[in-house]
Amino acid sequence: MIGWLIVLLILILFWHCQMKRSYFSFSPQSRSVVLIPGLGGSILEAKWDLSFDLERFYCQTKEDHWTQIWPSAFAAVPVENECWKHLIEVGPNFENTKGVEIQAKDWGGLKGINILDEVDLYLLKIPIVKYFEETSKRLKSLGYNVYGAPYDFRRILEPGYLRNFVSRLEQLIEEAGGKVTLISHSLGGPTTTYFLNQQSTKWKKDHIKKFIGLSSPMGGATQALSACLTGLTEGIPVTEAFMKSIEKHYAGILWMINEPKTWRDLPVINGHGSSAIPKFLTLSGEKHTADLWNGYIRDIWSKTVIDPGVEVHLVHGSNVKTLFSLQYPQNGDNYDFRHPFKGYEYEGDGTVPGISLNSPIDIHHWKVKGNTSLPGATHLGILNDKRWLNMIADLV
């Protein structure tokens, strides 16, 4: 009996040593990728207790389980609009509605960024909005470990939330092991460069293999300015005014308003350059937003557009009609912010103008290793574009 115990002990020690050795031999050679989504590219889940709010007695006043509210059918049902709005809106300093708790789904995993919405028919699930699904499938087929870094795009610039995101992403990358490739989409590009510029040169050398930015609006986008001044419905069957009341405080949208160094004196609004943006925000009734953009967010941009100091590859669409400028009708000292004349260009991807997509090279002077333009690829469509998917093997 004692002999068998000794043999068993030896086997356990041998197994433990093998596991420890394999773990430490795997980590430096690991092939890991972290995906960082863009504006609206993370599923948001909520719990809430609004039983104290007598004004909204017609809403579901309490939910104890994490429930998806973005993307959500709430937004598509008119009778639910005000209820949904109350859950998903933020205050002027990016705070949640009182009584509402919201998180980005599945930190470190892919359930919150691969497929954003689907129809569940018993055992059959039909994807409606594919996001990183095809990219992560391709990466996994090539033998990569794939992680996700979802975030609450409504609150990403709230100082405490931003610090926490930077800390969690740093930890996720370190736990992935070896040198990690970061792949971002849209707002994920500025978010990633901000993150990288918070890290030491040594940390980046030890942990980052390369950064691949898809559709990165490193100079912002006029569409974000339009969302704050007029409202963008993004296909949701509600009015622009309704969406403006929500979007005007979203941190991710405010971050994407035309970056000053990129736009300079280009006629972005009523023939004026970016320096006139605070004036028009104020005239539209958004003085607080104007102050935020002119102060705190400009400071965030100054820490974002710096060369991140790692190997960088940019991939984006081009030759797609893209909003470039806004012209609001004027009557004396008043402007009609409901019906702007929109000016377009054809160098962008349908959402981000070409000047912004190419600004890391042309304006911010990064040492970019690759800048690939895919004619006809749209801002969101690029993620399912075969040209991008076929590039992954060589690029990553």
Secondary structure, DSSP 8 states (H G I E B T S, - for coil): -HHHHHHHHHHHHHHHHHHHHHHHHHGGG--EEEEE--TT-S-EEEEEE-TT-GGGTTS--EEEEEEEEES-GGGG-GGGHHHHHHHH-B-TTS-B-TTEEEEES-TBSSTTTSEEEEEEETTEEEEEEESSHHHHHHHHHTT-EEEE----TTTTTSHHHHHHHHHHHHHHHHHH-S-EEEEEETTHHHHHHHHHTTS-HHHHHHHEEEEEEES--TT--HHHHHHHHT---TT-SS-HHHHHHHHTT-HHHHHTS--HHHHTTS--BTTB-GGGHHHHHHHTT-HHHHHHIIIIIHHHHHHHSS--SS-EEEEEEESEEEEEEEE--EETTEE-TTS-EEEEEEEEBSSS-HHHHTHHHHTS----SEEEEEET--TTGGGG-HHHHHHHHHH-
